[in-house]
Every structure is written in C-alpha cells, then in structure tokens.
Amino acid sequence: MITFLKLGGSVITDKSGDSIARRDTIRRIAAEITESRRAQPAMRLILGHGSGSFGHTAAAKYGTRKGAFSPKDWQGAVEVWMAARELNSIVLETLAAEGLPAVAFPPSATAISDNGKLISMAIGPIQHALDAGLLPVVYGDVVFDQQIGTSIASTEEVFTLLSGSIKPERLLLAGRAEGVYSLGSDPPELIPEITPGLRSKLQFKPPEGDDVTGGMASKVDLCLELAKAHPGLEILIFSADVPGELQKVLAGAQSGTKIRA
C-alpha cells in the first residue's frame, strides 16, 4: 500500500510567529511514523510537509506566488527558498534521529510550473527511493515558472502531480484541526464527509497566518479533484496534534473529515 502523508504547517510550526518550529511535536510525529513502519512493513510512505511560519511568511512579504519580475522579487524568491529549506532541514534531522531513512526531493530543484500551475516534476528518483524502502520527503517550495518566473507549489499540488504516476491508496492530510468544520453552526461542527455536492454549500475561515496557498478551501478543492481523478482513493483531513492519532490513522483508522467524489 502506498500512502501520501502531509504534515501541515499548522501542526509542525507555530503560525503566530516567524519561523518557529514545534520541535517537540515533530519529534513525536517522527516516532509515530517509525512505529507505524515497524508495525506495517508493507506500507510505502511518501511524506510531505507544509512551510507554515517559515516559507509562508516570506512568500506573503514578497508576493512570490504571483511571480518574479524584478531583482527584488527574485531576492524574495531566494528568501522563501531558504525559509522552506530551513524547515525541511529540521524535519529531516528529526526523522533521521528516529532512524527513518528520509531523503528530500525539493520541488525547487525538480519541478516546473506554468502561470502558477505545477506541470512537471522529476518523479523517477522519488519512485526509486520508494522502491528501495526509503522515505521520500517533499514539501511546499518555490518553483521556477515558464511564464511568470517563479511561483509557489503547495504540498497538495505536489501530491496531485505525483499521483498521476505513483498511485496512492490513501492521502492523509494531518494538521492541528480535527478536520473540516462547518461555519453554518454555532459552535462550528466537524463535517464527517465532503462531496462535490456539499462543497458548494461550504464557507471557510480565512487562512491562518500568512498562508499563500489558499488555506482549507484550496485544500478541500484539490482533494475533491484527486478523489474524482482516482476512484477508490481514501482521503482524510484530520489532526496529528493529539498524541497517537497519526499512528492510529496510519494503521487504517478513520478520523476527521473524509473527502470523496
């Protein structure tokens, strides 16, 4: 079984500040992944993570998602790249400390977008790493763009591109929230399942902090596209902030909000 797992920026960083990693949480999550791999030797996992208060803060400052058209814009793109890389280094070092064979595949070095849409990525090396029993790691990053110079690729967009060649059976999006909440009730209620018909009736809170990739609304829309393109793909949006919850979900438990076409 191939599983795509994203650790959202909300769970691995503190979005209320600038470039603050939740190191204890990252260590705990790494330990849960280690135990899950031991318990399920046949599980093949591609791990992704958001940029949270690292890349999003710099990207919002310079408008990097909209392109680079001046030397200042390009310098901003470099700062976004450095911030995303810094968080990725923290994640990789923590995974390695748990004995996980993690190898990073930065989209900035392997992917191209066209007017903000991710169109290609070097998938072969990721497939080789997966086949070798390693843990490929991708993340939200700057990418070079054919029309506007540069843009930002979210982890969900990277997963969407990868899914065309590497067919996952599960897509797990782990953040701090327990799932997707309805704003139509007071207090907001957890939505157990989202379908295309329900999506048009949903309203979402503005993205938390400097989220340049659209927040929960964009996440849900991309998940619905994936569900339609890959019938049978199990998609869950859930919380990894509760100790043990990620390990349960990796073992097959249902949690949070399910997305289906």
N, C-alpha and C positions, 0 to 999 in steps of 0.2 A: 504493500500500500504506500502510495506517495501522498504526503501531506505538505501543504504550504501553510506555514505558521507565521503570522505577523505579530510582532510586539510593538504596539502603538507607542508613539511618543509620549502619550499621556501617562503610561504606566512605567516607562523607563527613564523619564525626565520629569523635572518639576517645571511646568509651563508658566508658573507665576514669576519666574526669574529668567536670567540669561545664562544658558549653557550650564545647567545644573543637572547632573545625572543622579538618579535614585539608585545608588550603587548597591545598597542592601537588597533592594528589590531585584535588581539584575542578577545578583549572586543567587538569590533564592530561586528565581526562574531558571537559571542555568542548572541548578541542582535538580529541579523538577524535570527538565529535559533529559538530563543524564539518567535519572531513574526510569523515565519513560522508555528511553532507548534500550536500557538493560532488560526491562520487562517485555519489550516488543522488538526482538532482534530483526524482524522482517520489515519494520516500519522504516521508510525512507523519507527524510525530512529536508525540506528547503526552508531556511529561516530568513525572514525579512524583518527589518525594524524601521520605525519612523525616525525623524530627526528632532521632533519635539522642540525644546527650548534652545537647541543648538542651531540646526540649519534653518528652521522656520524664522527665527528672529532675524538672522542676517538676510534671508531671502525677502522678508517683508520690508526691510530697510532699503534694499536696492531694487525691488521690483523684478527680481531675476526671472520669475516665471514668465514674465511678459517679453523677455528678450534682452539682448545686449547690443547697444547701438553707439556707445561712446567708450573711451578709455575708462571713465568712471564706472560705467556699467560692467565692463569686463573685470575691473578690480573687485567690484562687488561679487561677481560670479566666483572669483577666486576665494573670497572670504566665505561664501556659502559652502564651497567645496571643502575648505579647511574645517569649517564647523561640523559638517556632516561626517567628515573623515575622523575628527576627534571623537565623536560619539561612537562611531563604528569601532575605533581602536579600543575604547573602554569595553564595549560589548565583547569583542573578540578576545581581549585579555581575560575577561571574566569567564567566558566559555572555556578557554584553554586551561584556566586554573582548575576547572571542574573535570579536565581530562577529555573534553569534547574536541574532535578533530575538525575545527571550524576553519573554513577558508573563505575569504571575502572576494566578491565579484562586484566591484564598484560600477554602477551604471555610467558614471562619468568616463570610464575607460572602455566601456563595452557597448554602449547604446547610442542611438541617434534618434532625434525627434524631428518632426516636420510641422512647423507652425504650432508647436506646443503638444503635438500628439506623438507619443512614442511609437516608432515604426520598425526598429530593428535592434537586435541585441545579440551578442556572441553567446549562443546557447550551448554550443558544443562543449566548451570547457566545464560548464556547470553540469551537464549530463555526465561527463567523465568523472567529475568529483562525486556525484551522486552514486554512480555505478561502483566507485571504489570504496563506498561506505563512509565517505567524508560528509561533513555538514556544510553545504554551501550557504553563504550568507550574502544577501542583497539588502539594499536599503534605499531610502529616499535620498536623491542626489541631484546635483547639476548634470545636465546632459547638453551636448552640442546639438544645435538645431539648424536644419538646412535653410530655413527662411529667416528666422529672427535671431540667429547667432547662438543663443543658448536658452534653456528653459529648465524646469524642474520636473523630474519624474518621481511620482509617489511610489511607495512600495506596492500599493494595489495595482498601479499601472504596470509596474514591472511584472508582477504576478500574472496579470492579464496577458501580457505578451508571452511570457514563458509557458502559459497553459496551452498555447497553440501547438507546442512541440512536446513538452513534458506534461503529461496528462495527470493531474492530481485527482485523487478521490475525495479529499477533504481540503477545504480552505478555512482556516481558523484565524479570526481577527481578534486579538486579545488586547484590551485596553484597561482603563480603570472602571468605566461604567459597566454595569451588569448586562447591558445590551442596548437596544434602541428603545427610547421612551416616547410615548405619545404626549404631545403638548395639549391635546384636547381634553385632558382631565386634570383635576386638581386634588391631590398631588399627581404628577405625571405617572403613568403606569407603564410597566415593561410590556413591550409588544412581543408576543411569543413567536410570531411568524409574519414575514413581509412578502407579499406577492406583487406583481406589476399592477394589479387592480387596486391594491391598498396603497401603493406608493403615491398615487396622485392625490390622496387624501391627507398625506402626512406633512407636517410642518416641523422644521428642525431649528434648534437654537443656533445662533451664530457660532462659528468655530471658536474653540477655546484658545486663547492666546494668539500668537502670530502664526496661525495655520494658513499657509498659502495654497493648499491643495484642496480646499473646499469643505473640510470637516466631515461630519457624519453624513450629510446629504450626498456628497460626492462618493463616499464610501459605499453607501447603500446602492446608488445608481450603478456603480461599477460591479458590485456583487450581482445585481439583477442581470446585467449584461452577461456576466460569466455563467450564471445559472441557466440563462437561455441558450448560450453557446455550447454548454457542456451538460446535457441532461444527465441527471444522476449525481452530479457534483454536490456534496454536502457542504453548506456554507453556514458558519456560525459566527456571530459577533457577541463576545462575552467578556467577562472580567478575569484578568490574571492577577488582580490586586489582592485577592483572597488566597492565602497560602493553601496549596494543594489543589486548587480549582483547575489550573492548567494541566496538572498531571492527570486528573480525572477525565478531562476533555480529550487529552491525547490518547487515553485508554479507551475512548469511544463514548463517553457520557455526553448527554445533551445539556446545553447550558445557554443562557442568554436568549438571543434572537436568531431564529433560523431564516435564511433567505432562500426562496425558491421561485422558479419561473412558473 
